[in-house]
Amino acid sequence: MKAVLLAVVCGLFPLTAWTAPAAANEPQEAVVEPRGPEESATAEKVGDEAPKHERVRILFHQQAEMRDGVRLSADVYLPRADGRYPTLLMRTPYNKAEARTDLPSYAFKTYYAQRGYALVFQDVRGRGDSEGEFGFFHADVEDGFDSVEWAARQPWSNGAVCMIGVSYMGTVQWLAAKELPPSLKCLVSTAAAGEPMDEIGYGTGGVMPLSFNLSWYFGTSGHVWAEQMLGALLAEGYVDFAEMGWHRPLLTLDEAVYGFAMKHYRDALNHPTMDAYWQAIKLGPEDFRRIDLPVLHVTGWFDGDQPGAMHYWRGMQAHSGAKDRQYLVIGAWTHAQTFWEGAESLGELRFGPDSVIDPLALRARFLDRYLKGTAATFDHPKARLYITGANEWRDFDAYPPRRAKPLRLYLDSDGAANSLSGDGRLGRGLPSGDAVDRYRFDPRNPVPDAVDGTGFFGADFRSIQARDDVLVYTGEALGEPIDAIGNVRLDLYAASDARDTDFVARLTDVHPDGRAVRLGANEGTLRARYREGFDRERLLTPGKVERFSIDLGEVGHRFLPGHRIRLDLTSSAYPMIAPNQNTGNPVATDTEWKVARQTIHHDRQRPSALVLTVVD
């Protein structure tokens, strides 16, 4: 479990070197030689492509004054020659300062400076060397606009700015873009969070992401110190969310774990509906209509921020006048891998060597076209997707692909789908009987979120599917391949004897040898009180059958002949998700616990079904 939590945190801080920030009070300049090709895979590409005699200038601690007088600090990476250059802006909460040159982010900075770009690497408000109080996205709307225009006015900028970055650094691009800074010419948006209450603050479907929130809000709770401590605390076992996560109420769990109150952790709990707090950092149709920018969108089939990345993609495709200048890349990548190179395997999944790409060069080709203007075209398909199972890149002129269609696989059983030894089935035909499946959800004995020692991405989930409080529905062995490329959804008819509860669904590919390999970036989760939306909480009527639509995210996977498609369904995934206490009380202050008894219906009148998006 510790390995899982470390992986989560590493995804949160993909560019952090765990070093103290620069202490300079005045701007400083340094000259740095690029690294040799032997030092890392990313550096190898830099060394191969860049003239080795060319050097990079760094201007340290450049201060940009915001409209309220707060000054934000940035380091600027420039070509050695004086001049005015097209400018890249990355705004980070993870500390811009790096003393080590053996990290991929160092190669990222020098790569573009060597190619005739100025790169501004800025600490957001209240982080690193920047003044003010950290605002958790809310300050990044106005600060983003002001930072773009500040960068455009500098003597080393030609006035054209493109924003770039991953995760938080992707989200702030969109928050700035909604204010329409005149100097902003394009976005390179990677794994950008974008769905408040369905990804930001809360997990998908409105569940409470326990380990994520405790680590992320702690890591950003000070200018630098907490970020530096978090990795050590987890690595040495001082913080074990699985042991500490039982404190109630959740509102004071931060103080129980760390000894102090974390403002933004508590803000999230104190805003349990889609009110003005969340609306301020979510882009809607009107925002997308106003944003007329080319964008390179990048995410992964195993990227935890895939929901936000796809929200921006769909918003621009549906509403923007620039929809023909949107480009999508989805690889077999986790969150951090979306920004770097990827890997040839993930858990039980094995990919081809071409799944690992050169992300620096990909972005450079986009920037040469849309920022620098030295390329007449950006030679790239509308959507380029790496299809796992088939282990190949496929190009499409739209996403979802135009030939995509839904495939409904109906849940069925004789009333005993519990665990791998049960009789749960998935089939294309409507169920013929009226049996129901039942399980008992005890929030104090939750289902684990991961397989011990192997995490959850691409892991073999048979040990979890062996539990009696997990319903398992398995299809027949396939006679021909099925390419699932697009959204996965569970239409579920269910009842609970509780006033509120959670449902958790996972998609797995069952190999001929029995391995049940998990697919997807996130569990398909839904907190029942949000089944009709996040605008208000609607509690259940105990015993009443209702329809729940559970989003399992996007997949790009070929189920091969001889393999079987499996869905498992339960109500918990701990400690990734704080167990629903099943009481219907306010989540922030609840101290009671209740066992919930869940009933799953799958008959002709209430046909629960797994819905895949397939391409012939």
N, C-alpha and C positions, 0 to 999 in steps of 0.2 A: 504493500500500500504506500509506503514511503516513496518508492520509485514513481508511482503514479502522481503523487502530489508534487514531487520535484519536477516532473514533466509538465504539469499544469503551470507551475511558476515559471519554468523556463520559457513557456509560450507567452507568458505575460510580459517578460522582460527580454525580448529578443535582441536588443542592441546594447544591453548594459554590461559594462566591464567590471562592476563592483569596485570602482575606484573613487577616491575623493575628487570633487570638482576642482577646477583651477581656482587658485586663491587670488589671482591678479585683480587689482582694482582698476587698472588701466588696460586698454586694448594692447595686445602684443602680437608680434608676427614671428613665425618660424618657417624654416625651409626644411622639407622632409623629402628624402629620397624614396621612391617607390620600392616595394619589396621585390625580392627575386622570385622566380617562378617556383622554386622548390618549397616555399614556406607554407602554402595551403592550396587546396583545390581552387578556391576563389582567387587567391593571389596568383595562381598559375595562369589563369585567364588574363588577369591584368598584366602580368609580366610578358605574356606572349603577344598581346595586342598593343601595348603602349610602348612608345620609344623609351628605352631605359635611361637615356641621358636626361629626359625631361623631369623637372622637379616641380613640386607643389608648394605653393605658399599657404600658410594658415594664419588668419587673423583671429586672435583669441578675444573672447569677452567683448564682442561688439554689442552695444546696448541699443535696443529699439524702445523708444518711449511710446507707450500706449496712450489712448485718448484720455485716460484718467490719471496719467502721470507715472504709472508703474513702469519700470524698466525691465525688459526681458533680455536675457543674455544669449548670445549665439557665437559659435565658432564658424568661421567662413573659410572654405577650402577653394583655392583659386589656382588657375594656371600660373606658371611662373612669369609669363610676360604680362606687362601692364596692358589693360584694355577694358572694354565693357563686354560682359558676357551674358548670355541667357542664363537664367538663375533658377536653381532648384531649391525649394524650401521644405525642410522636414522639421516638424514641431513635435517634441517628445517630452513625456513626463518621466523618462527613464534615465536622465542624466546624459547630457551631450558629451561630457568630458571622458576621454579615454587616454590612458598613458601607454597602453600596450598596442603594438602594431601587428600582433599575431592574431587579431580577431577579424572575422569576416566584415564587420561594419567599417573597419579602417580601410579595407580594400574598396568597399562601396564608396566611401567618401573620395578617396584619391582617384578612383576609376573615372569619375565624371569630370573632375577637375583636369585630368590629363587629356580629356577629350573636348576641352573648350567650354566647359560649364563652370559657373560659380555655384557652390553648394553651401547653403546656409543650414546649419544644424543647431536648432534653437531649443532651449529649455522653456517649457510652457510656464505660465504664471505659478509661482509658489513651489517650483521644483528646481533642483540644481542651483545654478547661480542666479536665477531670475527672482525678482522681487515679488511681493504680493502673497496672497493665499491661494493655494491650489483650488481650482473651481470645478473639478470633475466634469469636463466638457462644457459646462455652462458659461465659463469665461472664454471659451475658444471660438465663439461666434465673432464677437467684436475683436478679440485679440488676433484671430486669424486674418480678418480683413486688414487690420492695422499692420500686421507683420508682413503681409504680401506687399502692401504699398510702401512700407519702409524699405524692404529689400529692393524694390524697383527703383527707388530714388538714390541708391548708393552709387558711388563713383565707379565701382567695378561691375555694375549691372547695366545691361542694355535696355532695361525697363520691361522685359518679358519674363514672367514668373510661372513656373509649374510646381505644384505641390506633389510630394512623393512620400511614401512611408507605409508601414504595416501596422495593423491592429489599431491602437489608439492613434497612431500617426496617420492611419488611413481615415479614421473617422473625422479628425479635425480638418481634413481637406474639404469634406462636404459641409461642415459647419461654417467654414470660411466662404465656400462657394455660394451658399444660400444668401449671403450678403452682397454678392456680385462685385468683388473688387475688380476695378477696371484693368489692372495689370495681370490678372490671372488668366493664363492662356490654355492650360490643360491640367489634368490630374492623372497620377499613376497610383491608383487606389488598390491596396493589397490587404486582404483579410480585414476589411474595415467593419467594425461593429456599427449597427445602425437601427436596431429594433429595441427601443426601451420597453421594459417589462416582458419582452419575449426573447431577450438576449443580453441587454444591458441592465444591470441592477438585479434583475430576476433572470432565471433561466428560461428556456423555451417553454411556452405554455404557462408561464407565470409561477413556476416552482422556485424555491429559494436555493440558489447554488451555494452551499455551505462552505466547502473548502476554497472555492474560487473567491468568494467575497471576503472571507477572513484573510486570505493571503494578499489579494490585490489591494484592498483598502488599507491594510497595514503597510504594504510596500510603498504606497504613495502618501502616507500620513505625515511625512516630514519632507524637508527639502532634499535630503540625501540619506540621513542616518538609517531610517527604517528599511529602505531599499537594500542597503549594504548588509543589514543584519538578516534579512529574511532567508536568503539562501543558506546561511550558516545555521539558523534556527531549525530549518527543516532537515538539512543534511545530518545534523547531530542529534535529531530526535527531541529537541526541546519543545517543539510544537508538534503534536500529533492530533490532527483534526478528528480522526476516528475515535479517539479517547475523550477529547475535550468537547465534542459537538453535542453532548447531551444536556448541557446547561440550558435551563429555561428561566426566564423568557429569552428569546433570541435577541431582543433589543439590547440586553446587557451581556451577551456572549463575548463581545469584544473586550470588555473590561475583565471578564472572567479568564480569558485566554492571555491577554497582553497587559492588563493592569490599567488601561486607560480607554476612554471613549473615542471611537473613530467617527468623525463627523459624517463622512459620506456613506459609510456603512449604515449608520442610523437614519440618514436621510432617505435611503432606499426603503428601509422598513417602514418609515413613517409616511411613505407615499405609495400605498398599496393599490392605487388605481391610476389610470392614464389621465392624470390631472395636468395642470400647467407646468409643474416641475419636469415631467417627462416630455410633454409636447414641445417644450423649448429646444430640445435636442433631437427631435425627430423630423426628418424631411418628409413632406407630403406632396401630393400631385402638383400643387401650385409652385412649390419650390423647384421641382423637376422641370416644369414648364419654363421657368425663368433661367435655368442653367443651360447655357448654350456653349458647352465645352467638349472637346474630344477627351475621352477617358479610356485608359487601359485598366480593366477590372481583372483582378487576380484573386483566386481562392483555391481551396483544395477540397477533395471529397472527405477529408478528415480534419478540416479546419473548424474549430469551435466557433469562429465568427463567420462561418458560411451564411447564416441567416441574414446578417447585415449586408454582407457583400452582395447577396442576391437581391436584397431589398433595393440597393442602389442601382443594380443592373436593370431590374424590372421597372423601376421608376423612370429611368432615363429612356428605356425602350418604349414605354407606354406614353410618355408625356413630353419629352424633350425634342426641340427642333434639331438637336445634334444626335438623334438616335442612329443615324448612319455613320457616325464617327465614334461609336462605342465598340470596344473589342473585349472579348472575354476569354480568359485562360483558366481552366480548372485542371489541376494535376492530382496525382496520387500523393498528396501532401498533407501534413499536419499544419498547425497554425504557423509555427516558426518557419517551416520549410517553404511556405508560400513566398517568402522573401529571399530565401537562399536557393539551394540547388535541388533539394529532395534527396531521396535515397532509393536504393534498388529493392528494399524490402520494408515491410511494416508488420510486425507480429508474424502471423502465419502466412501473410500475403507476400508473394514474390513478383517483382515487376521486371520489365526489360531494362537494359542499360539506358535506353533512350528516354526513360521516365525522368532522368536527371538532366535538367536543362541548364543553360547559362542565363540566369535571370538578369545579370548586368547588361549583357548584349541585347536581350529582348527589350529592356527599357530604353536602352540607347537608341535603338532603331525607331521606337515610338517618339522619343524626344527629338531626334534629328528631323523628323517630319513635322511635328506639331509645335515644338518650341524653338529649335534652332532654325528650322526651315531650310536645311541643306539637302534634304531628301524630298523628291517630288511626290513620293507615295510612302505609305506604311504597308509593306507587303505582308499582310496577315489576314487570315480569315476572320469572319465575324465572331466565330466561337471555335476555339481549339480545345479539345477535351481528351484527357488520357483515360482510356477505358480499361479498368482493372479486369482481370480474368482473361480478356482478349490481349491485354498488355500491348496496346497500340494507341497512338494519337489519332484522333479522327477530327476532321474539319467539317463545320456546319455553317450554313448561311443564316442561321437563327438559333437562338436558344430560348425555350426548349426547341429541339429540332422540329422542323415543319412536318415530318412524317411521324412524329410521336403520337401515340394513342394510349388510352388507359387500359390496363389489364387488371381486372378484378379477380382476386383470389379469395374465396369465401371461407370463413372460419367454420369448422364443423367438428363434432365429436359425438360420442354416445354419453357424454356427461362426466367424463373423467380425463380432461386434458391436462391435469396437473402433472408437471415434471416430464422428463424425457421418457419415462416409462408409461405415460398416459396415452390416450387415444385421440389426441388433437390432430386435426387434418386441415390442409389448405387445398381447395379445389376450384376449378373454373365454373362448376355448376352450383346452382343454389342448393342450400342444405335441404334434405328431404324430411328430417325429423324436427322435433321441438325440444330436444334436450338443451340444458343449460350447463355452464361450467361455473364452479364456485371456488373461491379461495379466501383465506383469512389473512388480512394484512395487519400485522402487529408492528406499529411504528418503532417499538423498542427492540425489535429483532428484524431490522431491514435487510433487504437483498443488497449485496455488495454492488458497487458500481463497476468493479473491475475484477479480473482474475488475478489472484495473488502472484506477484513476481513477474507478470507479463503485461500489466496495464489493461487497456481496453481497446485501443486501435488495432484492428486486425487480429484480436485474440480469439482463442478457442473458448467459447462460452459454455461448453457442456457442463462444467462443474457448477455454474450458476443455474443452468436450465434443469439441473437435477433436483432443485428445491421444490417442495410441495406447494409453496406459495407463488410459483411461477407457472403460468399456463403456456404450453408449447404446442404450436400448430405447424405441421410439416407437410410439404407437398410431396407428390410422387417424384421419383427419379425422372429427370428430363430426357426426352428422346432427341431433342434438338436444342440449340442454344437460345437463350433469351437475353437480349440486350436491354437492360434497364438503364435509361438515360434521362434523368429528370427527377421530378418530385416524387416522393413516396408518402402515402397517407394511409392512416387507419381510420375507417369509418366504423365506429364501435357503438353497439347498443348494450348498455350496462345499467345496473342499479347498485346502490350501496345502502347499507343501513346507517351510514354516517351522514352528517350534514355537509361535510366537505371531505374530499379525499384526493389522491393523485392516481393517475394511470401512467405507466411507463412501458413503452414498446420498443423492441429491438428487432432489426432485420439481420439474419445470418444466412450465409451460404454454406450448406452442409455438403462436405466433400465425400467422395465414395468411401474413404476410410473412416468416416464418422465425425471428423472435425467440423465444428459449427463455428465458422469464422465470421466475426462481427463486421458489418459494413456500416458506413455512415460516420458523420462527424459528431453527432450528439444522439443521446437517447431521444426517442419520440416521447415527450412528456406533456402532460396537461394537468393543471390543478383545476378541479371541478368547478370551483367558484368563478373561474374565468372562461367557462365553456362557451359563453355567448359574447365574449369580448372583454377588454380590459377597462372599459369605461366605468363599470361598477361591479361589485361582487354579488353574485347570485348563488345562494346556498342551495343545496339539494333538498328535495323532499325524500326522506328515508324510504327506501323500497320502490320508488318510482323509476321506471325504465326511461332513460334518456339517451339521445344520440350525442356522441362525442366525436369530434373530428380532431385527430392527433397527427400533427405534422412531423414526419421523420426526416425531413430535409431532402437534400439532393444526393443522388448517387449516379455514378457512371460505371456500370459493372456488367460483365457478361457472365451469366450463369451457364456453365458448360454442360454438355450432355453427361448424364450420369450423376450430376449434382442435384440437390434438392433445395427449394426455397423454404425458409423457416421464419416464423414470427414467434417471439416470446413476449408475454404480457404479464406485467406485475404492477406493483404500486410504489416501488422505492428503488433507489440507487444511491447507497450511502458510502462515503461521506460527500460525494459530489453534490447530492441533493439532501437538504435537511428534510427528514421524514415529516410528512403531513401528520399532524397530531389528531386529525379526523374529528375535531370537535366543532369546527365552524367558527371558533372564536377568532378575534384578530390575531394574525400570525405574529406580529411583533411582540405582543404581551401575553400570549397564551402560555399557561403553565400546566394544563391538563393533558392527559393522554387517553386515547380511546382506540380499541381494536375495531377495525372495520371489516365487515363481511361483504365481499364483492360478488356480484352475479353477472355473468356474461351471457348474453342472448345471441343466438345465431340460428334463426329459422327464416321461413320465407317472408314473414311480415317484418322481421327485424334482422336483415341479412348483414351481419358484421363482416367487413371485408378489408383485406389489405389491397391497396390500389397502387400498382406500379405504373410508371410511365415507360413504355417500351417503344423501341424503334426496330422495324423489320430489318 
